[in-house]
Each structure stands twice: as structure tokens, then as C-alpha cells.
Amino acid sequence: MSLALLVGDRHSGKTSTCRRLVESARARGLTVGGILAPAVYEGRRCIGYDVVDLATGQATRLATTAGSGLEQTGRFHFLAEGLMLGRVALERTIEPAPQLVIVDEVGQLELDGGGWSRQVDQLAVDRSGLTLLVVRRKLATRVAQRWSVPPGPWYDLAQGPDAVINGVIRQIETGVG
């Protein structure tokens, strides 16, 4: 199997869909690893992101709009503790490989060689199971080219979260993709 993209627009429910996907996969007895990066809001304004290790449930702040951080993209400063938690969580998925690995999300930081880029490089090597790279629509083609993601399947949130979840589960269970 290897790599697939979950594509959606900014704040379209990519992380929420991934949460539901994790629940559905585990309910079917599938093993899941990787990371989620839920947005943190102050009122209606996104002020940062957390990172959650799907294997342990451990979470910490990944990025913030205030202060400074180890890496930066756009208005977000990425914090050392959050980057370390995410990198360790992803490295843990390489061996033994869960049936589903979620990398929420892969963006400009990774395209520039930061963030999870090294871990995604390792996950892109042929392995059993499915690695789902969560990406904003505007970066999907560049991410696909950078990590040699086949043209299909790209799971598009425009089809609705249920279609995405069912498609990913079907791909894992049938080994087709």
C-alpha cells in the first residue's frame, strides 16, 4: 500500500475527520499510529496547534502565533517540545508498522525540509500498511510530487468525511490502493 493523501481546504475538518477515522479503524481492530494536529482557538481566531501522539494520547503545544519557536512558517512558530513529540511518535510507527499511520499535517514546513519531513521520508519507503498524509488542497500536488504519492487515491474532503473514512478503511482492509 504505502502513501495516500487526505486533501481539504483550510479549516475544512481534516483533523476532525482523522479523529473519526482513528475511532473507526480501532473499532474494526486495525492498528493506528501517527499524529494529529488540532487547532487551538482564542475566540474565533486560530492561535496555534497542538500535537497528539495517536499511540500514547500524549499531547503538547506544537505551534503558536505568539513568541518564537525552533522553526517558523507563516505566522506560526513551532515549539521544540511539540516538534520532538511529533517526531518521536512518527519514528515509532516505522517498525513495527501500524496498519494506518496518520501524519496531520504535511505542509510548507515539510516541503522546506523542516517539521516532519525526515519522518515522512522514512514512511515513504515501501512498507506494509497505509500512511495517510493530511494536506491542504493548495499544497497537494507539491506534497504528492515530493514524496512520490501515486495519483490515486487522494481522499478529498469535498466528498464528505464519511466517504473519506469509508474509503481509507476499505483500502486498508482490502490492501488495494
C-alpha positions as CSV (number, residue, x, y, z in Angstrom):
1,M,0.0,0.0,0.0
2,S,2.2,2.9,1.2
3,L,1.1,6.5,0.8
4,A,-2.2,8.4,0.2
5,L,-3.3,12.0,0.7
6,L,-6.2,13.3,2.6
7,V,-6.9,16.6,0.9
8,G,-9.0,19.5,2.2
9,D,-9.2,23.3,2.4
10,R,-8.0,25.3,5.4
11,H,-10.3,24.6,8.4
12,S,-12.4,22.1,6.4
13,G,-12.4,19.4,9.0
14,K,-9.3,17.5,8.1
15,T,-8.3,16.8,11.7
16,S,-11.8,16.1,12.9
17,T,-12.2,13.6,10.0
18,C,-8.9,12.0,11.1
19,R,-10.2,11.7,14.7
20,R,-13.2,9.9,13.4
21,L,-11.1,7.7,11.1
22,V,-8.9,6.7,14.1
23,E,-12.0,5.7,16.1
24,S,-13.5,3.7,13.1
25,A,-10.2,1.9,12.4
26,R,-9.7,0.9,16.0
27,A,-13.3,-0.2,16.3
28,R,-12.5,-2.6,13.4
29,G,-9.4,-3.9,15.1
30,L,-6.9,-2.1,13.0
31,T,-3.7,-0.7,14.5
32,V,-3.2,3.1,14.2
33,G,-0.3,5.4,14.9
34,G,1.0,8.8,14.0
35,I,-0.1,12.3,14.9
36,L,-3.0,14.7,14.9
37,A,-2.6,18.5,15.0
38,P,-5.8,20.1,16.3
39,A,-6.1,23.8,16.0
40,V,-6.2,25.9,19.2
41,Y,-8.6,28.9,19.2
42,E,-8.9,32.0,21.2
43,G,-12.5,33.1,20.4
44,R,-12.8,32.6,16.7
45,R,-9.1,33.2,15.9
46,C,-6.6,30.3,15.5
47,I,-3.7,31.0,17.8
48,G,-1.8,27.7,17.4
49,Y,-1.8,24.0,17.1
50,D,-1.3,21.1,19.5
51,V,0.2,17.8,18.5
52,V,-1.3,14.5,19.7
53,D,0.6,11.1,19.6
54,L,-2.1,8.6,18.5
55,A,-0.3,5.7,20.2
56,T,0.0,7.2,23.6
57,G,-2.5,10.1,23.7
58,Q,0.2,12.4,24.9
59,A,-0.3,16.0,23.7
60,T,1.5,19.3,23.8
61,R,1.6,22.7,22.1
62,L,3.1,22.4,18.6
63,A,2.9,25.9,17.2
64,T,1.8,29.3,18.4
65,T,1.4,32.8,16.9
66,A,3.0,34.4,20.0
67,G,6.6,34.3,20.9
68,S,9.3,32.5,19.0
69,G,10.0,28.9,18.1
70,L,12.5,26.4,16.7
71,E,11.0,26.6,13.2
72,Q,8.6,29.0,11.6
73,T,6.2,29.0,8.6
74,G,3.8,31.9,8.0
75,R,2.6,33.3,11.3
76,F,3.2,30.2,13.3
77,H,6.3,29.5,15.4
78,F,6.9,25.7,16.0
79,L,8.0,24.8,19.5
80,A,10.8,22.3,20.3
81,E,8.7,20.2,22.6
82,G,5.9,19.8,20.1
83,L,8.2,19.0,17.2
84,M,10.0,16.4,19.4
85,L,6.8,14.7,20.5
86,G,5.6,14.5,16.9
87,R,8.9,13.3,15.5
88,V,9.2,10.6,18.2
89,A,5.5,9.5,17.5
90,L,6.2,9.2,13.8
91,E,9.5,7.4,14.2
92,R,7.7,4.9,16.5
93,T,5.4,4.0,13.5
94,I,8.3,2.9,11.3
95,E,8.9,-0.5,13.0
96,P,6.6,-2.3,13.8
97,A,4.4,-0.5,11.3
98,P,0.7,0.1,12.3
99,Q,-1.9,-0.7,9.6
100,L,-2.7,3.0,9.5
101,V,-0.3,5.9,10.1
102,I,-1.7,9.5,10.0
103,V,0.5,12.5,9.5
104,D,-1.6,15.6,10.3
105,E,-0.5,17.6,8.6
106,V,2.2,17.9,5.9
107,G,2.6,21.4,4.7
108,Q,5.0,24.1,3.7
109,L,7.3,23.5,6.7
110,E,7.9,19.9,5.5
111,L,8.2,20.9,1.9
112,D,11.0,23.3,3.1
113,G,12.7,20.3,4.9
114,G,11.5,21.0,8.4
115,G,8.8,19.7,10.6
116,W,8.1,16.0,9.9
117,S,10.0,15.9,6.6
118,R,12.6,13.4,7.7
119,Q,10.0,11.1,9.2
120,V,7.8,11.3,6.1
121,D,10.9,10.4,4.1
122,Q,11.2,7.2,6.1
123,L,7.5,6.5,5.9
124,A,7.5,6.9,2.2
125,V,9.7,3.9,1.7
126,D,7.6,0.9,0.7
127,R,6.1,-0.6,3.8
128,S,3.1,-2.6,4.8
129,G,0.1,-0.6,5.9
130,L,-1.1,2.8,4.8
131,T,0.4,6.2,5.6
132,L,-2.1,9.0,5.2
133,L,-0.6,12.4,4.6
134,V,-3.0,15.2,5.6
135,V,-2.5,18.2,3.3
136,R,-4.2,21.4,2.3
137,R,-5.6,21.4,-1.2
138,K,-3.3,24.2,-2.4
139,L,-0.2,22.1,-1.5
140,A,-1.4,18.6,-2.5
141,T,0.3,18.4,-5.9
142,R,3.6,19.6,-4.4
143,V,3.4,17.1,-1.5
144,A,2.5,14.3,-3.9
145,Q,5.5,15.1,-6.1
146,R,7.9,15.5,-3.2
147,W,7.0,12.1,-1.7
148,S,6.0,10.3,-4.9
149,V,2.4,9.7,-3.8
150,P,0.6,7.9,-6.6
151,P,-2.1,9.9,-8.4
152,G,-4.8,7.9,-6.6
153,P,-6.3,7.5,-4.2
154,W,-6.4,11.0,-2.9
155,Y,-9.1,11.2,-0.3
156,D,-10.8,14.6,-0.8
157,L,-12.9,16.1,2.0
158,A,-15.1,17.7,-0.7
159,Q,-16.6,14.1,-1.0
160,G,-17.6,14.3,2.7
161,P,-16.0,12.9,5.8
162,D,-17.9,9.6,5.7
163,A,-16.7,8.9,2.1
164,V,-13.1,9.6,3.2
165,I,-13.3,7.4,6.3
166,N,-15.0,4.5,4.4
167,G,-12.6,4.7,1.5
168,V,-9.5,4.6,3.8
169,I,-10.8,1.7,5.8
170,R,-11.7,-0.2,2.6
171,Q,-8.2,0.4,1.2
172,I,-6.6,-0.9,4.4
173,E,-8.8,-3.9,4.7
174,T,-8.6,-4.9,1.0
175,G,-4.9,-3.9,0.5
176,V,-5.9,-2.2,-2.7
177,G,-4.5,1.2,-3.4
